Amino acid sequence: MQSTHMQVQKKVAGIHFPATRTSLIEFAKRNGADAELLQCMRKLPERTYDGPNEVGAAFVDVIGQ
């Protein structure tokens, strides 16, 4: 199964923004994200994200879904 921006947004739901890529990955991991999704999230630019829509948009830019 290919990871999508919707999966990312679900796994980071509840995190307090702004959040860095590293904190998003750790939160998603604790929230049950699988290895494939975490690997895709590691491709996100290392920056601070202001909300789930920014995370989803960055994921689409990098991964394409």
C-alpha positions in Angstrom: 0.0 0.0 0.0 1.3 3.4 -0.9 1.3 6.1 1.8 -1.0 9.1 1.3 -1.3 12.6 2.7 -4.5 11.5 4.4 -2.7 8.8 6.3 -0.1 11.3 7.5 -2.7 13.7 8.6 -4.5 11.0 10.6 -1.3 9.9 12.3 -0.4 13.4 13.4 -4.0 14.3 14.5 -3.8 15.7 18.0 -0.2 17.0 17.9 0.3 20.5 19.0 1.4 22.8 16.2 3.7 24.3 15.3 5.7 21.1 15.0 9.0 20.1 13.4 9.4 17.1 11.0 11.2 15.2 13.8 8.3 15.7 16.3 5.7 14.8 13.6 7.6 11.5 12.9 7.9 10.7 16.6 4.2 11.5 17.2 3.1 9.4 14.2 5.3 6.5 15.4 3.6 6.6 18.9 0.2 6.8 17.1 0.8 3.6 15.2 2.2 4.7 11.9 3.7 1.8 9.9 7.3 1.7 8.7 6.4 2.7 5.1 4.6 5.8 6.3 7.4 6.8 8.6 9.9 6.3 5.8 7.9 8.6 3.6 7.6 11.2 6.4 11.4 11.3 6.7 11.4 12.7 3.1 9.5 15.8 4.3 11.6 19.0 4.5 13.0 19.6 8.0 11.1 22.7 9.0 8.4 23.9 11.3 4.8 23.1 10.2 1.9 25.3 11.4 -0.9 22.8 10.9 -2.0 19.5 9.4 -2.8 21.1 6.0 0.8 22.2 5.7 2.0 18.7 6.5 -0.4 17.2 3.9 0.7 19.7 1.3 4.4 19.1 1.9 3.8 15.3 1.7 2.0 15.7 -1.7 4.9 17.9 -2.9 7.5 15.3 -1.9 5.7 12.0 -2.3 3.0 12.9 -4.8 -0.1 11.7 -3.0 
